[in-house]
Amino acid sequence: MSDTISEELSALPEYLQYIPTVIEVQKYLGGSGKPAVVFDLVLDRVEKSKKLFTESAIPSPSKLNNEMQRVRKTLVHAGLLDSIQKGVWTLTKKGLSIEPSDIDLHQLNEIRKKVDKEYREKHKIKFPGKTSQSEVKKSAPYDFRRMLIDRMRELAPADFEKICQEILSKSGFKRLRISGRNDDESCDGECIFQENPLMRSYVLFRFKCEERLVEAEEIKDFRRTMARRADKGIFMTMSFFSADAKWEAQREGVSPIALVDKEKLVRMMERFKIRIEAK
């Protein structure tokens, strides 16, 4: 790879560089495959051919998992990946016909920026400017939290998921992995919490980047997903939970589900010093 090409690629979001390999893997699988299988094959190819990427270090599985969620969103909006079937990545006719070497990453980056802009406009998002440390100290904690919530509204779902994963990681959860996607603004995943040297809990989580009140039926749906797979659950949302949803989450005789609404999310971001960079 020439220095000029390397410089051009380095100016793009890192995850876009995985797209040709993802298309190659999807074709190898016949055009369709489960995310876990796709991720494993992509990681295998990355390990065998680092020259395809601008970074010399091989990405960790957890980092690659985060990048793959961004890849999926970009491929869906570019019309290369089908978004209808849950839990399976399937190339469209357009995706099957294109050669990995013919993919224009700069064009995909423009699609990404256009989609993100439309998402912000659809939700009537107004992104506040950067705030200096002195201004933050002068403002009340409540005002600062409201500003942080406004900034979170500007996030794309994949970025919201990254923040949620960071919160869980800093809370002591290990081996975090996105295992499935329900729609463009909701995903499921799994992780482990080591309570002590002798006991560990298997935990499922759901991240929902949508400002709509979460009702009890959604908690029941999540618990059905948890069945026979996890001891406990965590539901994190950019909205709030209804009273019935809160009752359902802690109902006796069933696996408990910890609820994290946007106010609690902000408090945890403050506690763990998780920052949202202005774009």
C-alpha positions in Angstrom: 0.0 0.0 0.0 1.5 3.3 -1.0 2.1 6.1 1.5 -0.4 8.3 -0.4 -3.2 5.7 -0.1 -2.3 5.1 3.6 -2.6 8.8 4.3 -6.0 9.0 2.5 -7.4 6.1 4.5 -6.1 7.4 7.8 -8.3 10.5 7.2 -11.4 8.3 7.3 -13.1 6.7 10.3 -11.1 3.6 11.1 -14.0 1.2 10.9 -14.6 2.0 7.2 -11.4 0.1 6.4 -13.0 -3.1 7.5 -15.8 -2.9 4.9 -14.0 -4.6 1.9 -13.1 -7.5 4.2 -16.6 -7.8 5.5 -18.0 -7.9 1.9 -15.3 -10.6 1.1 -16.3 -12.6 4.2 -20.1 -12.3 3.4 -19.5 -13.6 -0.1 -17.4 -16.5 1.2 -20.4 -17.4 3.4 -22.7 -17.3 0.4 -24.0 -13.8 1.1 -25.5 -14.5 4.5 -24.2 -15.3 7.9 -24.6 -14.7 11.7 -22.7 -11.7 13.1 -20.5 -13.9 15.4 -19.4 -15.9 12.4 -18.8 -12.8 10.3 -16.8 -11.2 13.1 -14.6 -14.3 13.6 -13.7 -14.5 9.9 -13.0 -10.8 9.7 -10.7 -10.9 12.7 -8.9 -14.0 11.2 -8.3 -12.1 8.0 -7.1 -9.0 9.8 -4.6 -11.1 11.8 -3.3 -12.7 8.6 -3.1 -9.4 6.6 -2.3 -6.4 8.7 -1.1 -4.6 5.5 -4.8 -3.8 4.7 -5.1 -1.5 7.6 -3.4 1.8 8.6 -2.9 0.8 12.2 -0.1 -1.7 12.8 -1.7 -3.2 15.9 -4.3 -6.0 15.5 -7.6 -4.9 17.0 -8.9 -6.7 20.1 -12.1 -8.7 19.6 -14.1 -6.2 21.7 -12.8 -3.2 19.7 -13.6 -5.0 16.4 -17.1 -5.8 17.7 -17.8 -2.1 18.2 -16.4 -1.3 14.8 -18.6 -4.0 13.2 -21.8 -2.3 14.4 -20.7 0.9 12.6 -19.9 -1.2 9.5 -23.3 -2.7 9.5 -25.1 0.6 9.8 -23.0 2.1 6.9 -23.6 -1.0 4.7 -27.3 -0.9 5.3 -27.6 2.8 4.4 -25.4 2.2 1.3 -27.8 -0.5 0.2 -25.2 -3.3 0.4 -26.7 -5.1 3.4 -30.3 -6.1 4.2 -31.7 -4.6 7.4 -34.9 -6.7 7.6 -33.8 -10.1 9.1 -32.7 -10.0 12.7 -29.6 -11.8 13.9 -28.3 -12.4 10.3 -26.2 -10.3 8.0 -27.4 -10.7 4.4 -26.0 -9.0 1.4 -28.4 -7.3 -1.0 -28.2 -7.9 -4.8 -26.1 -4.8 -5.0 -23.9 -6.1 -2.2 -23.5 -9.4 -4.0 -22.6 -7.8 -7.3 -19.9 -5.4 -6.0 -16.3 -6.5 -5.7 -14.4 -5.6 -2.5 -11.7 -3.9 -4.5 -14.2 -1.6 -6.2 -15.7 -0.2 -2.9 -15.2 3.5 -2.6 -14.6 4.2 1.1 -14.8 7.9 0.6 -18.2 7.6 -1.0 -19.4 5.5 2.0 -18.0 8.1 4.3 -20.1 10.7 2.6 -23.2 8.5 3.0 -22.3 8.1 6.7 -22.1 11.8 7.2 -25.4 12.4 5.3 -27.2 9.8 7.4 -25.9 11.2 10.7 -27.0 14.7 9.7 -30.5 13.5 8.7 -30.7 11.7 12.0 -29.9 14.8 14.0 -32.3 16.9 12.0 -35.1 14.4 12.3 -34.8 14.5 16.1 -34.4 18.3 16.0 -31.1 18.1 17.7 -29.2 21.2 18.7 -25.7 20.5 19.7 -24.3 22.9 22.3 -20.8 24.3 21.8 -17.8 23.2 23.8 -17.8 24.3 27.4 -14.7 25.3 29.2 -13.8 23.8 32.6 -14.2 27.1 34.3 -17.8 27.5 32.9 -18.6 23.9 34.0 -17.5 24.6 37.6 -19.7 27.8 37.7 -22.8 26.0 36.4 -25.0 23.9 38.7 -24.7 20.1 38.5 -28.2 19.9 37.2 -27.6 22.3 34.3 -24.4 20.4 33.4 -26.3 17.1 33.3 -29.0 18.7 31.1 -26.3 19.8 28.7 -24.8 16.3 28.7 -28.2 14.8 27.9 -28.5 17.3 25.0 -25.1 16.1 23.7 -26.1 12.5 24.0 -29.1 13.2 21.8 -26.7 14.1 19.0 -25.1 10.6 19.2 -25.7 8.0 16.5 -26.9 4.7 18.0 -23.5 3.0 17.6 -21.8 5.8 19.6 -24.5 5.6 22.3 -23.8 1.8 22.5 -20.1 2.5 22.9 -20.8 4.8 25.9 -23.0 2.2 27.5 -20.3 -0.5 27.0 -17.8 1.8 28.6 -20.0 2.3 31.6 -20.5 -1.4 32.1 -16.7 -2.0 31.6 -15.8 0.5 34.3 -18.5 -1.0 36.5 -16.6 -4.3 36.6 -18.3 -6.2 33.8 -16.0 -8.3 31.5 -16.1 -9.9 28.1 -18.8 -7.5 26.7 -20.1 -8.5 23.3 -22.9 -7.3 21.1 -24.9 -10.5 20.2 -27.8 -9.2 18.2 -29.6 -6.2 16.9 -33.3 -5.6 17.2 -33.4 -2.5 15.0 -31.3 0.6 14.1 -31.7 2.0 17.6 -31.7 -1.1 19.9 -29.2 -4.0 20.4 -28.6 -6.9 22.8 -25.4 -8.2 24.2 -23.8 -10.3 26.9 -21.2 -10.0 29.5 -19.8 -11.5 32.8 -19.7 -10.1 36.3 -17.1 -11.7 38.6 -18.7 -11.2 42.0 -15.8 -12.9 43.8 -13.1 -15.5 43.0 -15.7 -18.3 43.3 -18.8 -16.8 41.8 -19.6 -15.2 38.5 -22.9 -14.0 36.9 -23.8 -14.2 33.2 -25.6 -11.0 32.3 -27.5 -9.9 29.2 -27.9 -6.2 28.4 -30.0 -4.2 26.1 -29.2 -0.7 24.9 -32.0 1.4 23.4 -31.0 4.7 21.8 -34.5 6.1 21.4 -36.3 8.8 23.3 -39.5 6.9 23.8 -40.9 5.7 27.2 -40.0 2.1 27.8 -43.1 0.1 28.7 -43.6 -3.2 30.6 -44.0 -5.2 27.4 -40.5 -4.3 26.3 -39.2 -5.5 29.7 -41.1 -8.8 29.2 -39.6 -9.1 25.7 -36.1 -8.6 27.0 -36.7 -11.2 29.7 -37.8 -13.7 27.1 -34.5 -13.1 25.4 -32.7 -13.7 28.7 -34.5 -17.1 29.2 -32.0 -19.9 29.9 -29.1 -17.6 28.8 -28.4 -15.3 31.7 -28.8 -14.9 35.5 -29.5 -11.2 35.4 -30.3 -8.4 32.9 -29.5 -4.7 32.4 -31.6 -2.4 30.3 -30.1 1.0 29.4 -32.1 3.7 27.6 -31.9 7.3 26.4 -35.5 7.7 27.8 -37.3 6.7 31.0 -39.2 3.6 32.2 -43.0 3.5 32.9 -44.1 2.5 36.4 -45.3 -0.8 35.0 -41.9 -1.4 33.4 -40.2 -0.8 36.8 -42.5 -3.2 38.5 -42.0 -5.8 35.9 -38.2 -5.5 36.1 -38.1 -6.4 39.8 -41.1 -8.7 39.9 -40.7 -11.6 42.3 -40.0 -15.1 40.9 -38.2 -14.0 37.8 -34.7 -12.9 36.9 -34.1 -9.3 38.0 -33.4 -6.6 35.4 -31.5 -3.5 36.4 -32.9 -0.4 34.7 -30.8 2.6 33.7 -32.6 5.6 32.3 -31.0 8.7 30.8 -30.7 10.5 34.2 -28.8 7.6 35.7 -26.7 7.3 32.6 -25.5 10.8 33.0 -24.7 10.4 36.6 -22.6 7.3 35.8 -20.9 9.2 33.0 -19.9 11.8 35.6 -18.8 9.2 38.0 -16.5 7.4 35.5 -15.5 10.6 33.8 -16.8 9.5 30.4 -16.7 12.4 27.9 -18.5 13.1 24.7 -16.3 14.9 22.2 -17.9 17.6 20.1 -17.8 16.9 16.4 
